[in-house]
Amino acid sequence: MQSIKWSNGRLTLLNQTLLPGIVDYIECGDYRRVAEAIRRLEVRGAPAIGAAAAFGLVLGARELAGQSLDFREALRQIADELRQTRPTAVNLFWAINRMLSAADKAPSTVSPVELLALLEQEALRIMEEDREVNGRIAQHGLVLFPHAVEAVLTHCNAGALATVDIGTALGVIRQGWQAGKFKRVFADETRPLLQGARLTAWELKEDGIPVTLITDSMAGWVMKQKKVAAVIVGADRIATNGDVANKIGTYSVAVLARQHGIPFYVAAPVSTFDFSIAGGDEIPIEERNPQEVTAIGGTLIAPDGIDVFNPAFDVTPAELVSAIITERGVLRPPYGPAIRSLRK
């Protein structure tokens, strides 16, 4: 499965809102459709969002190339539109800034058509690097499992659907299962949008990896029954002190893991670290439509008009994180010095 494809100047995205029942692809002919896909969660997962936004800028640049205007200024305006789609996932901003930096480094004499080609090559590099990063994260993650365990637990979806290859947390899980490090995966359903039930369970089942789906509220009891030996999740933004923003419910899983003496691991690329913020209280938390909580599949499951609090993410403090798996190796507490070293 591929969450994102670029071919013949067109971006194709796997529509994740329809999975697992329908496998459908969205053809994005302009940057507006890319922005819409990011907002709607048709494409989701921090690395995949970053790659999609990069190609969104390419599509925007193609529109601008034939117009008589300030190309670079107009490109920055398109970048601002794409930035506004999802406020929490830092990979979105990282990819957009990298694309703009590539354009800014080009000589002023470069034509819009030449800039367009340059931007396309940069977006392709972002995609290819993510593929390589996934593989390195998976390899480094095996270090945390010197001995085979019965099962691990994951929350939300940090797999092939959230990246351009095998995933971050699910990349580690895929590699671990192939290496015989564990026999089964427990997947939280991840309310309210059920990314664990719809996406993670589907990915693992498609790969032939034994997976057991549980409701979010079952995680503590599963740990109490000693059914899982570790938790592995992804991340949407990591502060310089090691605080981790991830899908809502992750904090609860981390607290439960600490209570039961189970290691809680985070798998994320260096592009997910936000070196501009000191702690998790500085991470903007996206709040989404109340209907995501009050309805499932369009069917109302709560009183009409009820007040709803629907944050898309929560923040797990660094003291609950046993290790952070990156493409450069495994970071362990204290995280401050280790994370600062990633900037070099």
N, C-alpha and C positions, 0 to 999 in steps of 0.2 A: 504494500500500500504506500502511496505517496500523498502527502498533504498538499504539496505545491509542485507545479511543473512550469517551466518556461520553454516555449518552443515557437519558432517562427514569429517572434515578437508579440506573443500573447501569453498571458498568465492564466493558468488553470488551477483552480483550488478545489479540493475535495470538500463538499458541503457537509460539515460535521454536525450541523443541527438535525440532519435527517438520519444519521446513523443510530442504530445498526440496521434499521429496517430497509432503508433505501441508500444505495451507493450512487451518488449523483455528483457531477462535476460542474463548477461554475466557470464560465469563460469570461474573463475580465478584459475588456477592450480599452478601458480607460481607468485613470486613478480613482475616480469617484466610486466606481464599482468595487475597487479594492478597499477603499475606506469603509464602504457599506458592509463588505464582508467581514472586516475586522470588528466593526461595531456590533454586528449581529452574532458574532462568535461562529460564523460560518468557517472562518479560519481562526484558530486559537492556539494557545501555547506560546510562551515568550519567544523562543527562537523562530518559530514559524511566522509569528506576527512580524518580527523584524525583517525576515526575508521577504514577506509579502509587501511590506511597506517599501522596501528597497526597489522592488519591481514596480510598485505603484508610482514611485518617482520617475522611473524609466518611462512608464506610459505617459506621465504628465509631461516629461521632457519632450517626448515625441509630438505631443500636441503643440508645444511651444515652438518647436524647431522651425515651423513654417510661418510663424507670425513675426511681425515687425514690432518687437517690444524688448524691454530689458530682460533677456533670457534668465540670468542668474537671480534677479529679484523676483521674477514670476515663479521660478523654481522654489525659492524660499517660501513663497506664499502657499504653494501646493504642499510643501513639507509641513507647514503649520497646520493645514487641514488634516493631514495624516496623523500628526502628533495628537490631535484632539480626540482621536477615536477611542483610545484606551489609556487612562492615566497612570496605571500601576506598573505594567510590564515595562521594565527599563530597556529591554532589548529593542523595543519599538523606537525609542529615542536614540539609542546607540546606533542602530542601523541607518536612521535618517541622517544623523549628524555625520556619520562616516561617508554617506553618499554626498552630502553637501561639501564636506571637506575635500573629497576627490574632485568635485567641480571647481572649488575655489583654488586648488593647486594648479589647475590647468592655466596656461598663459592666456592673457586677455585677447590674444589674436586668434585663439581657437574658435572655429565656427560652431554654431548651435548643433549642426549635424555631427561634427566631430565630438562635441561634448556629449551628445546622445549616445554615441558609440562607447565613449569612455564610461558613462554611467551604467550602461548595460554590462560592461565587463566587470565593473565593481560589484554590481548586484550578483552576478554569477559567482564571483569570488566569495561573497558572503554566504551564498548557498553551499558552495563546495567546502568552505571552511567549517560550516556547521556539520556537514557530513563527517569530516575528519575529527572534529571535536567530540561528536557522539561516540565514535570508536575509542578515543583515548579515555573518555570518562568511564566507559564500560570496563576497559582494561584496569584502570586505577581502582575502580570499585571492588574488584575481586580481592584486593589486598585486605579488605575488611572481613573477608570470609575465609580464613586459613583452614577452617574445618567446616564440613558440611552441616547444614542445619535443616530442620524439617520444612519451615515455611517462613516467608516474609510478608509484610503487609504494606500496601501503598494506598495513597489517597489522591483523588482526582486523576488526571491523565498527563503523564510526562513521557509519552512514548513517541512512536513514529508520527502520530497525528499532531503532536505538539512541536515537532522539529521537521527537518528535511530528511532524516534517516531513521535510525533505530531508537532514538529518544535519549533522554538523560537518565531519569530514574528507571524507566523501563529498559533502557539500554543496559544498565547494570544488571537488572533482573534477567533480561534475555541472556546475557553473557554468563551470569551465575548459574542459570538453569542448564545451559549447554555444558557448563563445566562440572555439573553434578554437585553444585554447592547447596542447592535446596530443591525440594521436590514439588512445592506448591506455592501459589501466591494468593493471599487474601486481598480483595479489592473492595474498599469502601464505595458505596454507591455515589457519594458526594452530592448531596442536595445543595441547592435546589435544581440544578440543571443536569444532574446525574451523569457527569463526565466519567465517573468510575464505572457505573453500570452500563452506559451506552458505548463508551469508547475504550476504556482500559480492558474491561472484560471481553469486549469484541476483539481487540488486538491480540490479547493473549490466547484466546480461543482459536483465532485464525492461525496462530503460530504453533498450536498444539501444546501450549504450556498449561498445565493443570491450574485452574483458577477457581476460587470460591468467592462468590459475591456475598457481601454482608451489608446491612444498613449501617449508616454512620454510627448510630447509637449502640451497635453491637461490638465495636472495636475494643472497648474496655473489657468486656466479658471474654472475648477471644483471647486477649492477653492474659487475663486471669486464669484461663484454662490451659495456658502455656502452649497454645497452638502456633504462635509466631515467635521467632527469635530476634527479629529486627524490623524496623520500619525504614522504608526508602521512599522519599518524595522528591519532587522537583522544586523550583522556585521561580518567582516572577521578578523579584528584586531582593538583593542582599546588601545591607548596610555595612559600613566599614568595621563595625563592632561584631558582626556576625549575626545580627538579627535578620530573620528571613520572612519575607512576605510571600505567601502562597495561597492557594485556593482556600476559601472559608472552610473551617473545620480542621485545618492542619494543626493549629494551635492546640485544639482539644486532643488530637491524637498524640502530640508531643508531650502534653501533660500526663496523659495515660501511660505513655511509654516510660516516662520517668518514674511514675508510681510503681510500675511493675518491673523496673530494672532492665528494660529493653532498650538497646541502642537506637537512636533516632538519627538517621543519616539524610543529608540533603545532597542531591546531585544537580549541578548547574554549571554552565560554562562561565568563563571569566566575564563575558559580555553581560551577564546578569548582575554583576556587582556594580553598585552605584557608589563610586569613590567620592561623590560630592556630599554624602550625608553620613553623619556620625552614628545614628541609631534608628531603630525601627519607627520611633514616633514621628520621624520626618517623612516617612513613606506615605504618599497620597493613596488613600483607599477608595477605589471606585464603588459607588453605590448604583445598583441597577434597578430595572423596572420591577415594581412590586408584583406584577403578574407572574414573574418567574417563581415566586413563592406560593401565590394563591391558586395557581393552575398548573396542571401537568398535561402536556399534549393538547392544550386548549380547553381542557375540562376543569371547571372550577372545583377546588377542593377545600375552600375556606369561605367564610361569610363574605358576601360581596361588599366592598368598600372598607374592609377591615384595615387598620393601620399595620404597616409592614416595615421592618428594618431589613434591608437586603444588601449588606456589604458583600462584594464579590471576593474579597481576600481578608485574611487576618495576618497578624505578625507573630511569629514564634521567636521568643527571646533567645539570644545566643546560648545562655546557660542550659537550655534544654536540647541543644544540638550537639550530638556526639562527635560528628565529623562532617565536613563539607567536601564532596568529591568534585574535582574540577579536571579539566584536560591537562593541567600542569601537575596534578598529584592530589593527594588527600590532605586537607587542612584540618588541624586539630586545635582545640583551645590551648592558650588564649588566641582568639582569632584576629585581634587587631594587627599585630605585627605580620602574621601570615597573609592577611588580606592586603595590607599595604605593599607587601613584596610583589604582589601580582601586577602592580602598575609598572614594574620595571620591564 
